[in-house]
């Protein structure tokens, strides 16, 4: 993951442009990460936090006091931008949720039983 600290204004358009298309390599990496988090839990999360963020955590818990303190240090324009981003992310991912589809391909089979003799 690339990190940019105070990039030049001329880089902004390139940095915010979303990738288009289907990235199988990235999907494979995400699937691997999700599988490890499902099987290893917090151990995997701690390893990935170290790998991707360069941070070694003993706990994922944040106290209410820490949250309150952090909130007071964030500029209001940044808070607004974060809220807009949250809404956009939620809207995007909500649109990706597909309803369950049930398909009955051979109605003469009833829950794995043999075909009805009258239909045979």
Secondary structure, DSSP 8 states (H G I E B T S, - for coil): ----SS--GGGHHHHH----S--HHHHHHHHHHHHHHHHHTHHHHHHHIIIII----S-----HHHHHHHHHTS-HHHHHHHHHHHHHHHHHHHHT--------S-TTS-TT----TTT-
